[in-house]
Amino acid sequence: MDGGSGSEVRIELRRGTVTIPSSSCDALLEQLASRDALSDVPDVREAFLAAGTTQPVSLTDPQKLGLRNAISFWVDEKGGSYDELPAGIHTLRDALQADLAVVGIPDEPR
C-alpha cells in the first residue's frame, strides 16, 4: 500500500473511522494474503487495495468478521500479545468487535 512516510489508512465503521499507519496496513495485508482460507479474507484484502490511502476502506459485516478473525489468529501466533503487532492493529481489532456487536456478532472466545 506504501503511501509514503507518515501516510495513513482509514477504515470506515458504524461508530466512526479508525486510522492506522500505512506501514501497519502493509503488514496487515501480508497477513491477509496468507489467510485466504478464512471466509471473506480475499475480499477484505481487495477492499483495502481498492481504497488505498486516498479514501476510507468500507467493509461488509462478513468482511469485518473475517478481518477481526484474521487479526485474532495473528495475535495468537504472537503468543497472545497485541504489543507484538504493528501500531493501530489492536485498536482496529477492538473497533471491529464493537462494530460487529451492534449487529449481534459476539466476540470470539479466548
PyRosetta script that sets phi, psi and omega in degrees:
from pyrosetta import init, pose_from_sequence

init()
pose = pose_from_sequence("MDGGSGSEVRIELRRGTVTIPSSSCDALLEQLASRDALSDVPDVREAFLAAGTTQPVSLTDPQKLGLRNAISFWVDEKGGSYDELPAGIHTLRDALQADLAVVGIPDEPR")
pose.set_psi(1, -26.6)
pose.set_omega(1, 174.5)
pose.set_phi(2, 7.3)
pose.set_psi(2, 81.1)
pose.set_omega(2, 178.8)
pose.set_phi(3, -93.5)
pose.set_psi(3, 9.1)
pose.set_omega(3, 179.9)
pose.set_phi(4, 98.2)
pose.set_psi(4, 169.2)
pose.set_omega(4, -177.4)
pose.set_phi(5, -63.5)
pose.set_psi(5, 131.9)
pose.set_omega(5, 175.5)
pose.set_phi(6, 83.8)
pose.set_psi(6, -3.2)
pose.set_omega(6, -179.7)
pose.set_phi(7, -78.2)
pose.set_psi(7, 157.6)
pose.set_omega(7, -176.3)
pose.set_phi(8, -130.9)
pose.set_psi(8, 160.1)
pose.set_omega(8, 176.3)
pose.set_phi(9, -118.6)
pose.set_psi(9, 133.4)
pose.set_omega(9, -179.4)
pose.set_phi(10, -107.1)
pose.set_psi(10, 135.8)
pose.set_omega(10, 177.8)
pose.set_phi(11, -117.5)
pose.set_psi(11, 120.0)
pose.set_omega(11, -176.1)
pose.set_phi(12, -83.9)
pose.set_psi(12, 124.6)
pose.set_omega(12, 177.4)
pose.set_phi(13, -127.7)
pose.set_psi(13, 171.7)
pose.set_omega(13, -177.7)
pose.set_phi(14, -58.2)
pose.set_psi(14, -38.9)
pose.set_omega(14, -173.8)
pose.set_phi(15, -98.9)
pose.set_psi(15, 18.3)
pose.set_omega(15, 178.7)
pose.set_phi(16, 131.0)
pose.set_psi(16, -170.6)
pose.set_omega(16, -176.1)
pose.set_phi(17, -111.3)
pose.set_psi(17, 134.8)
pose.set_omega(17, 175.1)
pose.set_phi(18, -103.0)
pose.set_psi(18, 136.3)
pose.set_omega(18, -179.6)
pose.set_phi(19, -117.2)
pose.set_psi(19, 132.1)
pose.set_omega(19, 175.9)
pose.set_phi(20, -127.8)
pose.set_psi(20, 151.6)
pose.set_omega(20, 176.7)
pose.set_phi(21, -61.1)
pose.set_psi(21, 148.4)
pose.set_omega(21, -179.7)
pose.set_phi(22, -62.5)
pose.set_psi(22, -29.9)
pose.set_omega(22, 177.3)
pose.set_phi(23, -65.5)
pose.set_psi(23, -36.3)
pose.set_omega(23, 176.2)
pose.set_phi(24, -68.7)
pose.set_psi(24, -37.5)
pose.set_omega(24, 177.0)
pose.set_phi(25, -64.3)
pose.set_psi(25, -39.7)
pose.set_omega(25, 177.3)
pose.set_phi(26, -59.7)
pose.set_psi(26, -44.1)
pose.set_omega(26, 178.7)
pose.set_phi(27, -65.0)
pose.set_psi(27, -39.0)
pose.set_omega(27, 178.0)
pose.set_phi(28, -63.7)
pose.set_psi(28, -42.9)
pose.set_omega(28, 178.8)
pose.set_phi(29, -63.2)
pose.set_psi(29, -35.9)
pose.set_omega(29, 175.8)
pose.set_phi(30, -63.6)
pose.set_psi(30, -41.6)
pose.set_omega(30, 178.2)
pose.set_phi(31, -63.7)
pose.set_psi(31, -43.6)
pose.set_omega(31, -179.0)
pose.set_phi(32, -64.2)
pose.set_psi(32, -34.9)
pose.set_omega(32, 179.6)
pose.set_phi(33, -63.3)
pose.set_psi(33, -29.3)
pose.set_omega(33, -178.9)
pose.set_phi(34, -92.4)
pose.set_psi(34, 4.1)
pose.set_omega(34, -176.9)
pose.set_phi(35, -123.5)
pose.set_psi(35, 34.6)
pose.set_omega(35, -179.0)
pose.set_phi(36, -59.6)
pose.set_psi(36, -20.3)
pose.set_omega(36, -179.4)
pose.set_phi(37, -72.2)
pose.set_psi(37, -22.5)
pose.set_omega(37, 178.0)
pose.set_phi(38, -71.1)
pose.set_psi(38, 140.3)
pose.set_omega(38, -179.6)
pose.set_phi(39, -56.1)
pose.set_psi(39, 130.8)
pose.set_omega(39, 175.2)
pose.set_phi(40, 69.2)
pose.set_psi(40, 1.7)
pose.set_omega(40, -179.4)
pose.set_phi(41, -64.6)
pose.set_psi(41, -41.6)
pose.set_omega(41, 177.7)
pose.set_phi(42, -58.9)
pose.set_psi(42, -39.8)
pose.set_omega(42, 178.7)
pose.set_phi(43, -65.2)
pose.set_psi(43, -34.5)
pose.set_omega(43, 178.8)
pose.set_phi(44, -64.1)
pose.set_psi(44, -46.6)
pose.set_omega(44, -180.0)
pose.set_phi(45, -59.4)
pose.set_psi(45, -43.9)
pose.set_omega(45, 178.5)
pose.set_phi(46, -61.9)
pose.set_psi(46, -39.1)
pose.set_omega(46, 179.6)
pose.set_phi(47, -63.1)
pose.set_psi(47, -41.9)
pose.set_omega(47, 178.1)
pose.set_phi(48, -65.2)
pose.set_psi(48, -44.6)
pose.set_omega(48, -178.6)
pose.set_phi(49, -65.3)
pose.set_psi(49, -37.4)
pose.set_omega(49, -179.9)
pose.set_phi(50, -68.1)
pose.set_psi(50, -37.0)
pose.set_omega(50, -177.8)
pose.set_phi(51, -77.2)
pose.set_psi(51, -34.9)
pose.set_omega(51, -177.7)
pose.set_phi(52, 60.0)
pose.set_psi(52, -146.7)
pose.set_omega(52, 179.5)
pose.set_phi(53, -105.4)
pose.set_psi(53, 4.6)
pose.set_omega(53, -176.1)
pose.set_phi(54, -94.7)
pose.set_psi(54, -22.2)
pose.set_omega(54, 179.7)
pose.set_phi(55, -139.7)
pose.set_psi(55, 157.4)
pose.set_omega(55, 179.6)
pose.set_phi(56, -66.9)
pose.set_psi(56, 147.5)
pose.set_omega(56, 175.0)
pose.set_phi(57, -79.4)
pose.set_psi(57, 129.0)
pose.set_omega(57, 178.3)
pose.set_phi(58, -114.9)
pose.set_psi(58, 126.3)
pose.set_omega(58, -176.2)
pose.set_phi(59, -123.1)
pose.set_psi(59, 149.4)
pose.set_omega(59, 172.6)
pose.set_phi(60, -78.1)
pose.set_psi(60, 167.3)
pose.set_omega(60, 177.6)
pose.set_phi(61, -60.2)
pose.set_psi(61, -44.1)
pose.set_omega(61, 176.8)
pose.set_phi(62, -61.3)
pose.set_psi(62, -35.5)
pose.set_omega(62, 177.7)
pose.set_phi(63, -67.8)
pose.set_psi(63, -40.0)
pose.set_omega(63, 177.6)
pose.set_phi(64, -61.8)
pose.set_psi(64, -42.1)
pose.set_omega(64, 178.5)
pose.set_phi(65, -63.3)
pose.set_psi(65, -45.0)
pose.set_omega(65, 177.5)
pose.set_phi(66, -60.6)
pose.set_psi(66, -40.6)
pose.set_omega(66, 179.8)
pose.set_phi(67, -68.2)
pose.set_psi(67, -44.2)
pose.set_omega(67, 177.7)
pose.set_phi(68, -58.4)
pose.set_psi(68, -44.9)
pose.set_omega(68, -179.4)
pose.set_phi(69, -65.3)
pose.set_psi(69, -39.6)
pose.set_omega(69, 178.5)
pose.set_phi(70, -62.9)
pose.set_psi(70, -41.1)
pose.set_omega(70, 177.8)
pose.set_phi(71, -65.4)
pose.set_psi(71, -40.1)
pose.set_omega(71, 179.0)
pose.set_phi(72, -62.8)
pose.set_psi(72, -43.0)
pose.set_omega(72, 176.1)
pose.set_phi(73, -61.7)
pose.set_psi(73, -40.4)
pose.set_omega(73, -179.3)
pose.set_phi(74, -61.0)
pose.set_psi(74, -47.2)
pose.set_omega(74, -179.4)
pose.set_phi(75, -66.3)
pose.set_psi(75, -35.6)
pose.set_omega(75, 176.7)
pose.set_phi(76, -61.3)
pose.set_psi(76, -39.6)
pose.set_omega(76, 177.9)
pose.set_phi(77, -65.5)
pose.set_psi(77, -25.4)
pose.set_omega(77, 179.4)
pose.set_phi(78, -90.5)
pose.set_psi(78, 15.1)
pose.set_omega(78, 177.6)
pose.set_phi(79, 83.2)
pose.set_psi(79, 16.6)
pose.set_omega(79, 177.3)
pose.set_phi(80, 86.6)
pose.set_psi(80, 7.1)
pose.set_omega(80, -177.1)
pose.set_phi(81, -105.5)
pose.set_psi(81, 117.3)
pose.set_omega(81, 176.1)
pose.set_phi(82, -68.9)
pose.set_psi(82, -19.2)
pose.set_omega(82, 179.1)
pose.set_phi(83, -63.2)
pose.set_psi(83, -22.0)
pose.set_omega(83, -179.0)
pose.set_phi(84, -83.0)
pose.set_psi(84, -8.5)
pose.set_omega(84, -178.2)
pose.set_phi(85, -90.5)
pose.set_psi(85, 158.3)
pose.set_omega(85, 178.0)
pose.set_phi(86, -61.3)
pose.set_psi(86, 160.3)
pose.set_omega(86, -178.3)
pose.set_phi(87, -54.1)
pose.set_psi(87, 133.8)
pose.set_omega(87, 173.9)
pose.set_phi(88, 88.6)
pose.set_psi(88, -13.9)
pose.set_omega(88, -175.8)
pose.set_phi(89, -70.6)
pose.set_psi(89, -39.3)
pose.set_omega(89, 177.3)
pose.set_phi(90, -63.6)
pose.set_psi(90, -44.1)
pose.set_omega(90, 177.8)
pose.set_phi(91, -61.0)
pose.set_psi(91, -41.8)
pose.set_omega(91, 178.2)
pose.set_phi(92, -62.8)
pose.set_psi(92, -44.5)
pose.set_omega(92, -179.7)
pose.set_phi(93, -60.6)
pose.set_psi(93, -44.8)
pose.set_omega(93, 179.5)
pose.set_phi(94, -65.5)
pose.set_psi(94, -39.0)
pose.set_omega(94, 178.7)
pose.set_phi(95, -67.3)
pose.set_psi(95, -38.6)
pose.set_omega(95, 176.2)
pose.set_phi(96, -62.1)
pose.set_psi(96, -43.2)
pose.set_omega(96, -179.9)
pose.set_phi(97, -63.1)
pose.set_psi(97, -44.1)
pose.set_omega(97, 178.6)
pose.set_phi(98, -62.3)
pose.set_psi(98, -39.4)
pose.set_omega(98, 179.1)
pose.set_phi(99, -65.1)
pose.set_psi(99, -43.3)
pose.set_omega(99, 180.0)
pose.set_phi(100, -69.4)
pose.set_psi(100, -31.6)
pose.set_omega(100, 179.1)
pose.set_phi(101, -62.6)
pose.set_psi(101, -30.0)
pose.set_omega(101, 178.8)
pose.set_phi(102, -59.9)
pose.set_psi(102, -33.9)
pose.set_omega(102, -179.5)
pose.set_phi(103, -101.0)
pose.set_psi(103, 13.3)
pose.set_omega(103, 173.2)
pose.set_phi(104, 86.3)
pose.set_psi(104, 15.2)
pose.set_omega(104, 176.9)
pose.set_phi(105, -91.4)
pose.set_psi(105, 115.6)
pose.set_omega(105, -175.9)
pose.set_phi(106, -75.1)
pose.set_psi(106, 162.4)
pose.set_omega(106, 173.9)
pose.set_phi(107, -67.1)
pose.set_psi(107, 148.5)
pose.set_omega(107, 178.5)
pose.set_phi(108, -74.1)
pose.set_psi(108, 146.8)
pose.set_omega(108, 179.3)
pose.set_phi(109, -66.4)
pose.set_psi(109, 147.8)
pose.set_omega(109, 179.6)
pose.set_phi(110, -107.6)
pose.dump_pdb("model.pdb")
